[in-house]
Amino acid sequence: MDMEQKTRGLGKSCALLIVIAGMERYAFKGVASNLVTYLTDVVKMSNSRAAKTVNTWAGFTSMLPLFSAPLADAYWDRFFTILASSSVYFVGLVGLTWTAFAGSRSATKTISTYFLYSSLCLVSIGLGVLNPSLQAFGADQLDHDLDKEFELLSGDQKDAKATRKTQFFQWWYFGVCTGSLMGVTVMAYIQDIFGWVLGFAIPGIAMFLLILLFLSGCGIYVYGAGTGLKTKTTPTPFEKILKFIKGRVVKKKKKQRSTYTLADEDDLDAMELELQERPLCECDDDAEPEDIEKASTTTPQKMDDESSKTGFSGVDTIKLVLRLLPIWTMLLMFAVIFQLPATFFTKQGMTMKRNIGPSFKIPPATLQSTITLSIILLMPLYEKILIPVTKRIKNNGQGISVMERMGVGMFLSIIAIVIAAIVERKRLDISQKVKTLPDYDPETVPFSIFWLLPQYILLGISDIFTVVGMQEFFYSEVPVRMRTMGFALYTSVFGVGSFVSAGLISVVEAYSTSTGEGQNWFADDMSEARLDKYYWLLALTSTISFVVYIVLCKYFKSSSDQGSEEEKAPK
């Protein structure tokens, strides 16, 4: 059987989980895409407060995997983790629906912000635990398929597996975007026309169906490492990091009470090498300082044997995580721009001409669908045309590298925000001109909402490169036992980016209102707001991040490259 036959499709379990991921995105986007409109029009928040609330909620949701992923890797069963977290997710959506229902029945039409925030918090907890576990569970299915199918020579096997992994992540993101498209278009229309009770109830129903569909696949799932009922046997790399730090602190305290006498400089080098190679699994939670001290005297041969069993020593694990931080940091500005469609882009659209025909008006949030629609339409071209062409040009089995993909997406996001600034400046100019007209409508600017399409489409194209690249990057750069943590690092980019966005809005708002003119860039009156200046600020900071990212890429070596160099190195 040739390689083409071996790589022609994904397994049933992978396909089912991709569908489930799409359904989850439908439920989430059905709430998140138009939440800023709900907060401003129904809850009566200001534009800046609503944007900060949405960004903070999105950040909290995306940051939770950093805390849940280590627990899922070490203690939790992935199957039951997915089942439990999706149930919490469902309860949160039910609570959100009840909030809208109670508000519509109230005589004062007021919404309990406490119950609203509690419901959003439950959605965040459910989603924050569900997403990394679901993706890691899908990766388990993929690994089983790869191990079962590929029996090639090592070189061919490496390229074939890399292609298959890329295909998995591309189609995973394709399924996610399909669900997002349905959630943005269908739910935004229902919320604008039929109200928020039905608009929040339908995502809850979708989540309930997701749970049933996930349970229906019990017979085809592969329950590998991390998917059985666990008892803690060996510490995970994340635990090793913590234990290593604990061991060094205890040793430092011990060192303060005693004096080490080194015969010469060679002894100092030997001690440093010993500390670097000593596996951290010997530093148990209940280890005494004497035990840790004893571990430091372990012979190099024994340490090599133990390191080979655990896969990574503590120093190696710390280095592995820390080496990803510069790249992770440079991706934050992309995540900040990523928040705009659900906040300020939507508020822009609410003030523009949205008519199609005499009576129908486009819900502003539905323009977010152009992002996912761009991905759905262009993803096959990306896989069938761009990747094969780059393989031929670069004469390798992978084509464009993961780092190059992320860089292309970052560049396109900068172009998108520059276009957004130009369009917003044009909208403001028209708004000022029509104020003198007798038939002036303060709520609508005679400027078509379709002028926003280029920035949405470009962000969709940038997502294909950067988001898919980020998933594969963090998947490939972490050890297998930290796979859930790898997905958490990916989602945390958007979590921290959301907090950065909320903080940036607060700083800019404080600065703009403190100037002599007192002009708030985020004024509730969109004809007085200066979002164009905010967009130019984001373009500048994103350009700086992009330049630094290019420099970092020249010095960054992936784990696979390092492994290849070690194999080629003379013994």
Secondary structure, DSSP 8 states (H G I E B T S, - for coil): --HHHHTS---HHHHHHHHHHHHHHHHHHHHHTTHHHHHHHTS---HHHHHHHHHHHHHHHHHHHHHHHHHHHHT--HHHHHHHHHHHHHHHHHHHHHHHHHHHHSTT----HHHHHHHHHHHHHHHHHHHHHHHHHHHHHHHHHHHHH----HHHHHHHHHHHHHHHHHHHHHHHHHHHHHHHHHHHHHHHHT-HHHHHHHHHHHHHHHHHHHHHTTTT----TTSS-----S--HHHHHHHHHHHHHHHHHHHHHS----SSHHHHHHHHHHHHHS-GGGS-TT--HHHHHHHTT--HHHHHHHHHHHS--HHHHHHHHHTTHHHHHHTHHHHHHHTGGGTHHHHHHHTEE-EETTTEE--GGGGGHHHHHHHHHHHHHIIIIIHHHHHHHHTSSS-S-HHHHHHHHHHHHHHHHHHHHHHHHHHHHHHHHHTTSTT--TT-EEEEGGGGHHHHHHHHHHHHHHHHHHHHHHHHHS-GGGHHHHHHHHHHHHHHHHHHHHHHHHHHHHHHHHSTT---TT-SSTTT--HHHHHHHHHHHHHHHHHHHHHHHHH---HHHHHHHHHHS--
